[in-house]
């Protein structure tokens, strides 16, 4: 399909979506975003990876199955998709998946380690991918190796260049801050943001999955930085998602702070459901005991009404905020 025809079909699909009663959870939050893991495979081994909260994933969804589910989600008011993994670029059919998803929603973006972006960035852009979040947790070769298991710094930088040249912007750089390991690199990461125009996301180390064992040693308090930038930033823009602040600093850097753990403001303004790589709806990253099967319904011949009810059930299971007691 040519790019012109693809976007003509995309416009038709979006306009033709029959908007049902939108998804609203018991606490009045409307769900408009879906985070879709398309694989748990990855070519790196970051020691803190939360794997999107997945346990013992089963068979990956096919592009057609993903398309059916996204179509239903769009009819329920979902307008944005974030594609994740694992590493989504590990799937050979990732361009097809993006093309199908983009038929139904206004925006498809992706979180990636960028190692495979140089060979795929242009095709992904043509398929409808809008922008990328790229994981870059250090600018030091040895630190990257400690975190990811391999020295891949040059490959990540090449991926960032490829994304920029393909127009997958704004690029966001995901930097998980770890005390004593990479926390001293925040000034250099801010300089990189100022130089490249990329948005830096400083992400709180999460007490989840494989990160649990070292959380007490590595968790770095980002509160002082928030307070400083609240006073000193040239401008502050509040994002709809999680009411997260985006700071523009005097040197031209743009930075956001992601602090989901024990952050009731973050949770209170969450508008997202998750879809695991094996096709289960997940109301919250931090919980693994309330998943709702959806692709299994498709494989058993279920119709659209049953898929809609699966989305409504998952939405009804959302908690007001995350804690060990909720």
N, C-alpha and C positions, 0 to 999 in steps of 0.2 A: 504494500500500500504506500503511495506517495505521501509526503508530508502534508501536502494540501488536502488530499482526500482524508488522511487521518484526522486532521483537525476539523474538517467538515463533519465527519462522522461523530467526532467527540462532541461538537456543539449540539448535534442532533440528539445524542444520548443524554447529555446533561439536561437539555430542555425538555426531553420526553419523560424524564424521571417523574413518576407519580409520587409526590411528597405525601407520605402518610403522616399520622400524628407523630411528631418528632419525639426522639428519645429524651426523656427527662427523668432523672433519678429521684429517689424519695426525698432528696434535700434541695430540689428545685434546680439542679444543675443540668443544663442541656448538653447532650453529647453531640459534638460536631466534628470530632477528630478520631481517627482510627490508626493505631500503631500496629503495623503488620510485619511480623517476623516471617521471612520466607525460607529460612534455613537456620539450622544450628551449627552448620559447618563453618570453620574459620581457618585461615592460613596463619593466624597468630595465636599466642597462648597467654594473653594478658592475665596476670595472676589474680586480679580483682574482678574479672568479668562477671556480671550478674546474669548473663545469658537470657536477658528479658524475663527472668524469673521462671524459666521453663525447667521442668524435671522430666527426664526420660522421654524425650520427644519421639513420637511415632513417625509415620510416613509423611513426607512433605506434601503440601497441597500442590496440585497442578495449576498451571496458568488459568485454565478454564474454571476450576473450582474457585480460585481467588477472584476471578472476574464475577462469578455469580454472587459471591458473598459481598464484594464491594458494591455491586449493583443494588443489592438489598440495603446495604448501609446508606448509600446515597439517597435512596427513597425515604429513609428515616431521618434525613437531615445532616448526614455526614458530608462535609465538603472538603476535608483535608485528610491525606494519607501520609504517614511516615513509614517508609520501608526500612526494616532493620534485619538483623540476624541474631547470632552468628555474623558472618560477613556476607551480605546479600549478593555481592559480585561473584561469589563462588558458584552461583547458579548459572549454567550456560544459557538458560532461557530468561535471564533477568530483563533483557530488553523487551522481550515479548510481554512479560509480566507488567512492566511499566507502561507499555503501550495500551494494554487492556485496562489497567487501573485508571489511566488518564482519560479514558472515554467517559467516566462516570462522575469524577470529582473535579473541583476547581484547581486543586494543587496536589501534586505528588512530589515529595521530597525523600531524601535517603540519608541514613547514617552509615558511614563506611570507613574502613581503615585506609582506603584510597590506593592500595597497592596495585589493584587491577584497573584503576581508572584511566591511565594513559591509553589503553586499547579500547575503552568502551565509552568514554565521556561524550563524544560527539553523537554516537548512536543513541545513548540514553537521553540526551537533550532532544534529539529529533523524535524520540518516542514519547516525549511529554514530561520528562523529569524536569522540575523547576530549579531545584537547588540541592546542595549537599551539606551535611555535617561531617567533618573529617576528624577522626581521632588523632590527636597529636599531643602526647603526654610528656614530651621532653624535646629539647633541642640539642641534647647531649647524646652522642652515639652510645656510650656505655649505659646510660640510664634507660634509653629506649630498649636496649637488649635485656636489662634487668626486668623491665616491665612486660615486654612483649615476647620474650624468649629468643628473639632473633634481632640482628642489627638491620633494621628496615628504614632508617631515617631518610636515606636518599630516595627510596621508593615512595615514601609518603610525600616528600617534597615534590617529586615528579607528579604525583597524583593531584596535589594542590594546583600545580601549574596547569595540568590538563583540564581540571574543573574550571579554572579561571578562563582559559582559552576557549572552552566550549560554551561559556556563558551560564554555567550552573551556579548562579549567584542570587543572593549574597551567600558566600561561603561562610560557614560557621566552623570554628576550630574548637573541638571538645577537649578540654584539658582537665582531667581528674586530678585534683590537688592532693598531694600526699606529703605529710609532714616529714621533713628531713630527706626526702627522696627527690622531689621536684618542686617543692614549695618555694625554694629560692629562685626559681626561674620565672616567676610571675612577671617581674619587670621586663624581661626579654620577650616574653609572650605578648605583653602589651605593646612593645616596640614593633613586633611582627605584625600585629593588628594595624598599627598606625601606618606601617610601610606598605602593606598589601591591601588594606581595605576590608580584610576579613573580620568577622565578628568573633571575639574571643568569648567562649563560655567556660567560666571557672566552675567546676562541678564538685560538689561535696562528695567525699569518699563514702560509699554506702555500706551499711552494715547488712549485707545481703549476699547469699550464695557463697562463692569462694572468697569474697572480701571480708567475711566475718572474722576469720582467724587473726587478721592483722589490723582490724578496725581501730582498736584502742591505741595502737602505736602510730598509725598513719593518718587518722582523721585530723584535719586541719581546720581550725575555726575561721570562717570567712567573714564573720560579723564585723570585725574592725575595718575591713576593706569596704564593706557596705556602708558603714557609718561615715567613713572618710569621703567616699564618693557621693554620698547623699549631700555632703557639705560642699564638695569641691568640683563636682562634674560640671562641664559646660552646659550640658542638657541631660535630662532624664526623661525617657519615654517608657510608659508602662505597657507591657505586652498583655494582650487579652488572655493568653494561655498562662495560667498560674499567677497572674498579676506580677509577673517577673519584670524587674526594672532593667532597662538597657541604658547604660551610661556612655555618654560621649565625653572623653577626657580632653584636657587642654592640648595634649600632643597629637590628637587626632585618633587615638585608639578608641574602639567601641567594645564594650565588655558587658556581659551579663553574668549574674551569679545564680547558680542552680543549687538550692538547698532543700531537697524534698523531705529529708528525714526530720520528724518531729516539727514540721513546719505547717501549721494548720492553715495559714494563708495560702500556701502552695496547693494544698489538697482542696481547700474550699473553692478554689477557682480552677479545678481540673475539669476539662471538657472531653476527656479521652477514654475510650475503651481500647483494649489490646486484643490482637488475634495471634495466637501462637503458631509456630511453623507447622504444627500438625493439625491446625484447624479448630482450636478451642478459644472461645471468647473469655478474656481475663479482665475482670473489673479493676484490678489494681496490681501494679508491679510487685508490691510487697507481700501479697497474699497468694497462696497456692492451693487453697482448699475450697474454692468456690467457682471453678472454671465451668463453662457451659459449652458442651459439644455443639459444633455447627457444621463442619465439613462432613462429619459422620452422618448427619441428617441427609446431606446431599447424596452421599454414597449409598444411602438406603432408599433413595427415590423420593425424598421429601420435597414438597412444593414450597413456593415462596412464602405462604402463610406461616408454615412451621419455622422457616428461617427468621421471619420477622419476630415470632414469639421468642426464639432463642435470643435475639438481640434485646428484646424487652426484659426477658428474665435476667440477663447479664447486667443490664442497666439497673434493675431493681436491687441487685446485690451490692451496689457500690456503697461504701461506708463514707461517713462525713469527713473523716481524715484517717490516716494510718497511725496505729500504735500497736504495741504488743497485745493490748487488751481488746482491740476492736476487730 
